[in-house]
């Protein structure tokens, strides 16, 4: 079992219908007998985690038209409407340790004139001596009298429901959310299946929650998922009422079940119900600081009397608002529409349930439907890359030990496109991408590859989330061979707004991802119209040198085709203690010519060893363009060959002897 966070407070709301009268067909909520309609219990541990103190909330509904000296309204200290509840047996909350309190300060949160009820909450504070009752949960009980006279089950009877508290296992219970009165239509005689169903919900999405009835009955049942099924023929042909007492079991160990109750009034009407139109199905996801807006639509289908409709609304989450009802809903083509608007805040993370029904002017209601809005923390966006439409791995510099990733080798002479892709699961987020310095990069280092261009960001919605992509175009130039630099990009999202006390309820998130851009050395891709002589001029050499490196070119004057690849030098495996300056001198290259072929070698680093061990040198290469006229023909073998005539005459810069050549089997002297 785990601890759970508290879902947050509720704001008082009122139902949106206040019809002056009801037809006999819709007047199924009787005005005689007891005035109890609905109740549920939920609890949470207080912020003082060192004590065994909890807050227990009784959410209950009562007959609105009833009044007596023991059942009166008042205005609370904060201006809220308060109600003192009494009855034949005074409603009482028993804490399980011999103490109890009465329901004397109920804060009204919603009401319906049409369905003749008001709903309210009273919060009780209780401190236990121990976190549970000798290893068993404390048992909360809410009881009183009386139920309504017109019920087909338990008329005029007392109610008695229980909830369980164990502060070792949990710091709160689920909260069951429903309208106090749920309406169903009596199934016609011709139908074989005489049942109708509705859904029960909790405001906390707890894995493994199972539902059950307090007492098994042939006329009502509930499955594990909270779908209540009612035999509508349990009442007479003109309709009637029953109550349903159900429990949500949220934890079970050793045969002991931890549960919370709900007692709901179900009305079954014989007339045609009004209907919702396209009520949002499933669970919606919202994030702190980002608004939720839902249009609720309803109408009266069979409507010979010209009935119009409105909406009944249960308690709303803090900060939620409802528009006025637009349209009368007398037909499908002219629905009644009400807009629900809410910007959740950080303290409301978790599942929030808001229940509605459509009620016509005769007092007949649709079966309730509930919005389940799961508020989740706003996620950080992600970054990924595609090179020439192929997905590339990236490195997160904030993750210690993350492998350094790089692009495949890019080619000089080709234009490459690196797409930088940002994605955020929140479709309402606004994303921004920018280049940022790579970790350890020298101050003032270019943020993007030289001569590259970042295009205009394109925003879209992909997979239900916000999507932003920027195309970085990079055409490596002649002196980019060997370029290998890490480039990093940052995506940031939006803060959201609309929550008191903070300018950034969603939180500002920044994600950085890096990719190393690498360019192949010693190769040049020919463009339209380029010839061998032109490419040679680019690299400060002559066509003879280039031709000697490209044996597949059978004639130096032959037409080169676009996209042909030329070798512009020879790859050289760097050995321990090699210095670029010495290698360049050996091959007859100027420092400028060497760095032109090796973009990752800086002029001021040419005098330093590139690596000092065989392991460190593994895979390290340079591109060299040997010049037989200015290079050094000496080698590590020259001591062994120094007495050979052919070798002695082949001095640096000297012409080879006429007709002289080394014997094929000549070996160095021992």
N, C-alpha and C positions, 0 to 999 in steps of 0.2 A: 504494500500500500504506500502511496505517496502523499505528500502535502500538496494542497491546491491553493491558488491565489483567489482573492475575493473579486467578484465580477463588477462591483460598483453600485452606486445608489440609483434610485429611480426618481423620476419627476412626475408630479401629479398631472393627469390629463383628464379630460372629460369626453364622454361619448358625443358623437356628432349628430345624433338624432334626438329631437325633443317634440315628437308628434303630440298633438293635443288629445287625440283619441285613438282607440284601436278597434278594429272590427272583432266580432265575436270569434271568428275563425282564428285570429292571431292571439287572442287573449287566453293563452294557455298557462301563464304563470299566475296561479291563483293568488288572491289577496286575503285569504283566510288561513287560519292555523299559524304555525311558527313562521318566523321571519329569517331563519338561517337558509342561505343559498349555497355557500361555497367556502372552502378553507384549505389552506396548505401550510406547512411548517418548514422553515429552513433556518439554518444557524451558521455562525462563523465564530472563530476564535478572535478575540480582540487583539490589538497591536501589542499589548503587553504580553510578550511571549514567555515571561517568567511565572505567570499565574495561570490558573485554570478557569479564566473568565471567558464567557461566550456571550454573544448577542443572538437571541432567538427572535425571529420574526414570524408573527402570525399574520398571514395575508388572508382576508376573509371578505365575504360579500353577504349583504342582507337586503331584506325587502325595503325598498326606498320609500314606499307609501306608508310604512308603519311609523307611529310615533306614540310616545308615552312619557311620563315623567322620568322613567328609567332608561329611555332610549332617545337621547336628545343630542343636538348638535351644538357646537361652540366654536369659537375662533381661537386657535392656538397662539402662543407667544410670537411665532414667526408669521402670523397672518394666515396660516393654513386652516382648512376646515377640519375639525376634530369631532368624533362621535363617541359617546359613552354607550356601550352595549350591555343589555341585560336580557332577562328572559325567565321562563319558568324555572330553569336551572341556570344560574348565572354562568356565562362562558368563562372557563377557568383553564389556565395553563399550569400543569403540574410538572415539576422538574425532576421527579424521581427520587429525591432525597428527603421527602417529607415537607417540602416547601412548595408554595404555589402563588400565583398572582391572577388578578381578574382583568378582563378586557375593558378598560375604562378610558383609554386615550387612543382611539383608532384614527389615524390620519387618512382622510379620504383621498384616493388617487384616481378614481374613475367612477362614472355612473351612467346609467341608461334609463331615461324616463320610459321609453317604449317597452323595455323588458323588465322594468320595475326593480332595479337593483342599484346598489352602490358598492364599491369595493374600497377597501382601505387596509392599512398596515399598522401594527403596533409592534415596537421593538422592545424586548425585555432584556435586561442585563443580569446575568447569573454567574456567580463564582462558586465552583465546586471545591470541595476539600481535596479531591483526588481527580486525576485525569479520566478515570473510568471507575466503574462500580465493582471493585474487586475482580478485575479482569473481564467483566462484562460491560457493555455500553450502558451509559445512563439512558433511561427511557423517559422522553418527553411525552406528555399526553395533553391533548386539547379536547375538552368535553363541555357539553352544555345541552340545553333543550330550548327550542324544539324545531324539528323539521316541519315541512309544510304538510297540510292536511290532504292535499290532492295527489300525493305520491302513490304509485302502485306498489312501492316497496318501502317499508318502515315509515308510514305516515304518522305525523305528530310525535315521532320518537326522538329520543336523545341522539346526539352524535358523539362519537368517541374515536379519536385517531391518535397515532403515536409516531414518534421519530426517535432516532438513536444518535447518541453523542459519545464518541470515544476520541479523546484528544491525543492519545498516543498514535492512533492510526491516521487521523485527518485533522486539518485545521478548519474545515468547513464541510457543509453538506451541499448536494445539488439543490437547486431551486426549481420547482415545477412551475411552469407558466401556462396559463389558460385563461380564456374568458370564463366568468363564473357560470354562465348559462350556455350550453351547447345545444343547438337546434338540429333535429333530424326530421326527415319527411317520412311519414308512414307509407310503407310500400303498398302499391295497389294490389287488389285481390288477385289479379291475373298473374302476378309474378310468383314464381316458385320460391325464390330466395326472399325472405321477408326481413333481412337484416340490412342495417346501415352502419357505417364506421366513421370514426374520427381519430385523429392522432394526438397523443400526449407528448409533450416535450419538456426537457430540462434545459436550464440556462447554462449548464456546464456540460461540456462534451466528455463524459467519463466513460472510458472503455469498459465494457462488460456490464453496464447498467441493464438490469432486467426488471420487467414490470409484472405485477400480479394484482389480483383482486383481493380485497379483505375477506370476502365471503364468496365462494363459488356459487354460480347461478346459471340456470338454463337460459335466462333472458339476456345475459351480458357476459362478455369475456374480454380478455386483453392478452395479446401475445407479448413475447419478450421485448419486442421493439416499441411497445407502447401504442399499438393500434387497438382501439376499443371497438368492439362489435356489439351492436344492440339489436335485439329482436323487436322490431317496431310494432309487432302485433301483440306485444305485452300490454299495450294500452287499448282503449276502446276505439271504435271507428272514427270518432271525432277528435282523437288525439289525447294526449295525457303527459304525465311526467314521471320520471324515476331519478334516483340519485345513484352515482357510481363512486365508490370508495376504492381507490387504487393506490398501490405502493410502488415506488421506484427503489429497488434494492441496488445500492451502489458498492457494497462490499460484503463478503461472506467469508467467515473463517470458523472452522470447527463447528459448523452447523448454526452459528450465530449470524443472523443477517442484519446489516446496517441499512436502514431504509428511511424514506421520507414519504408522507402521505399527500393525497389530494382527494377532496370530496367535491364532486361536480354535480350540478343540476342539469339533467338532460330533458329537453322538451321535445315531444314528438307531435308534429302537426299533420293534419289531414289535407291541408291546402297546398298549393304549389309554392315552393320556396323561391325566393330570388336567387340569383347566381352570380358568382365571380366570373370575370372574363380574364383569361390568361394570367391567373395568379402565379407569381414567380415560384417555380418549383425548386426543390433541393435547398442546399445551404449556400448562402451568399458569403463572400469574403470581403472584409473591409479592413482598413488600416487607419491608425490614429492620424488625425489631421486631414483626412481625405473624405469628401462628402459622399454619402449614399443617398440616392434619390429613386423612389419607386412610385409609379402610378398604380393605384388600386382602382379597378373598374368593376361595376356591378350593374345588374339590370333585372327587371321582372320579366320572366319568359312568358308564361301564360298570364295575360293581364287584361281581362275583359272589363275590369272596374277602373282602369286607368290609374293603378297604384304607382307611386313613385318610391324611390329607395334612397337610403343613405347608409352610413356605416357605423358600427359599434366598434370601439377601440379599447383594448385593455391598457394597462400601465405602460408608458413609454420610457425608454432609457433617457437619462439626463441629457439635455441639449437637443432632443428630437422635436420636430415641429410637424404639424399637419396643415395642409391648405384647407380652404373652404371647399365644399362639395360643388363641383361644376356639372350641371346637367341633372335631369330627374331620373334617368334610368328606366323610363317607361317601356323601352324596347331595346333590342340588341344594337340597333343602329344609333341610338341616342343614350349611351351608357352614362351613369353617374360616375364621376372621376374625382378621386381625392389623392393628393400627392403627399407621400411621407418623405421628409427630409431630415437627415441626421449626419453630423460630423462627429464620429466617435473620438474620444481622447485616450491618452495612455492608460488611465486607470480603468478603462472599460474593455481592456483586452480580455478576450474570452467570448463564449457564446452568449448572444443576446436574443431573446425571443419576444416578438411582438405579435399579439393575436388580434384578428379582426373578424367581424362578420358583416354581411350585407343584410339590412333590415328594411322591410317595406312599410308603407304607411298603415298597413293593417296589423303591424306588430309581428309578422312572420319573418324569421331570420334564416339565412343560409347557414349551413354547417361551418363552424369556425375554420379559418385557415390562419396559419402562423408563419411569419417571416422568421427564419433562423439566420441571424447575421453573426458570423464568427469573426471577431476583430482580432487580427494577428499583428504582431510587431512588423513595421515596415522593413522589408528585407533590403540588404545591400545589393546593388546591381552587380552583374558579372561582365567580364570582358573576354572576348575571344578574337582570333585572327583567321583570315583566309588569305592565302597567297595564290593569286591567279585562280580563284574559285575553290581552292583546295584547303580544307581546314588545317590549321597549324597549332601545335602545342605552344603553350605560353608558360611563363614563370611568374609566380606571385612573389615579389620581393619581400613581403611581410612574413612569409613562411620560411622559417629557418631550415636550411638544408635543401630547399627546393632545387631540383635539377635545372641547370641552365639550358634553355631550349633555343634553337636557331632554325632559321628558314633553310630549305634546300638551297644549294648554291645558285645564286642568280647569275645571269650572263651579261657581260658587257655588250651593248648594242641592242638589247631587247628592252622593251618597256614592261615592267612588272607592276602589278596592282596588289597592294596589301590592304585588305578590307579590315577595318577595326570595328568590331561589333559589340555593342553594349545591349544588355537585356536586363529588364527588371520585372519581377513577377507582379508588381503593382502597375496596372495599366494607366493609372492616373499620375504616375511620376513623370516629371520632366527631367530628361537626362542631358548631360553635357560631357563631351569628350574633349580632352586636350592632351598634348604631349608634355611630359614632365621629365626632369633629369633622371637618368638611371642611377642606381646606387653606386657610389664611388666614382661617378663621372667627374672629371675636372670642371671647375667653375668656367662657365662660358662655353662648354662643349655644345655642339649642335644638338637640338632635341630630336630632329629627324634626319634621315640620310641626306647628304649633300645633293642639292639640285632636285630633291623630291618636292612634291606638291600635295598638300592636303586639300581635298575637295570639300564641298558643302555637305554638312550632316543631313541625313535623310531620316526622318522619324516615321514610325509606323507602329502597328500593333501586331504582334506575332505570339501565337500560343496564349492569348489572353493577357499578355503583359506588354509593357512599354519596350520599344525596340528602337535603337538608334545606330546608324552605321555611317562611317566616314571612309572614303577611299583615299589611300595614300599612293600616289603614282611615283614610281622610282625607275628611271632609265639609267643604269650604271654607265658612267662615261669611261673613256679610255684609261683614265688613271685611277679607277676604282677597283682594279683587280686586287684581291686579298683583303678588301674591306670587310671587317668583322667587328661590328659595334652593336652593343645592346641598346635598344630604344624602348622607352617605357611610355605608357599612356594611362591616363586617369579618367575614370567616369565618375561623376557625382550625380546624386539625385536631388529631389526636392524635399523641403522640410514639411510641407503641408501647412495647415493653419486652422483657424477657427476654434481653438481651445483656449479658454481663459488661463492666464498665468504663464504662458509660454509662447514664444515665437516660432518654435520648431517642434511641434508635437510628434511628427513622424521621424525626427532625427535626420541629420545630414550624414549621408553615407558616401564614402569615397573608396573606390576599388582601383588598384594599380596592377597592371599586368605588363610584362616585358617580353620582348622577343629579340633575339640577336639576328641582325640582317647580315648575311654573308654573301660575298661576290666571288665567283670563281676566278682564279688568276691564270694567266698564260693563255687565255682564250678570248677571241673577239668574234662576235657575230656580225657578219657583213650586212650592211643595209643597201637599199636600192641604189645602184649606180656606182658603188665603191669598187675600186680595183686594188690590186696588190700594191702598186706604187703609192696610192693614196694612203693606205693603211700603214705602210712603211714610214711615210712622212709624218704621220700622227705620232709614231713612237720614236722619231729621231734616228731611224736606221735606213737601210736601203732594201730594195726588193730582193736582192740576193740572199740577205739574211732570212727574210721571211720565207722565201721559196725553199730554202734549205730545211726549214722547220715543218714544211707541209708537202710531204712526198706524194700525196694523192693529187696535187695540182701538177698536171703533166706538162704544162707550158705556162711560163710566167705571164704571158699576155692573154691567156684565155679569159673569157667573160666569167666573172664570179656571180653566183646566184644569190639573191637575198636569202638570208637565214643560213648561208654557208658559215661554218665555223672555222676560223683560222687559228693555228697555234702561233702565238706571238712571242714565244720564248720556250724555255726548257725548265721543267720543275726540278728543283734542287732540294734534296732531303737535308735539312739542317742537322749538323753534328754538334756534340758537346763543345762548348767554348767558341763556336763560330760567331764571328762578328760580321754584320752586314757590310761594313766598310771594307773589310778584308776580302770578303767574297766578291763584292762589286769590283774591286781592284783586280782580283785574280781573273775575272771574266772580261776585263777590259771595259767595264761600265762606269759611267759617271755616277756620283751619288744621286743626282737629279733623275738620271735614267733608271736607277735602281728603285727609288721610291715611286717613280711613275708606274712601275710594274707591281709594286708591293705597297698598297695603300695603308697597310697596318704597320709599316715601319716608318717611324718619324726620323727626320734628318738628325735631330739631336740624340737619337738612340742608336745610330749606326755604329758607334764605337763601343757599344756594350755587347756582352755575350747574350745571345738570344736564349740559350739554355745551357745547363752545365752538367746534366746527367743524361744517359741514354733514355731513361724513363721520361724525363721532362721533354726531351727532344722528339719523342715519338709522335708522328703525325704533323710535325712542324715543317712547313715547306716555304720556299721562296721561288719566285719566278726570275730566271736570269736569261739574258739575251747575249750569249758569248760573242765577243769581237775577236776574231783570230789575229787581227793586226795589232791590237793594243793589249790583249789579254796575256797572262803569264802561262807559258807552256810547261813550266816546271810543275812537278808533282811530288808526292811522297815517295814515288818509285825512282826518282832521278839518281839517287846514290847507287842503286843497283844497276842502272843503265849508263852511268857516266863514262865508262870506258868503251862503250859501243860507238862506232863511228857515226852511225845514223842518228844517234841521240845527241852526240856532242855538237853536231852541225845544226840541230833544230833549236837554236837559241830564241829567246823572246824577241819577236819582231823581225827575226831573220828569215830569209827565204830558205826553203828546203833544198838540199843538194840535188843537182841534176841527176835524174835516174836513180836517186838513192831511196831506199825504202828498208824498213825493218824486216828481217826474216820472219816468216809466219810463226816459227816455233821459238822465237827468241824469248827467253825468260830472264827475270832479274837475277843478278849474281847472288849467290848465297851470302 
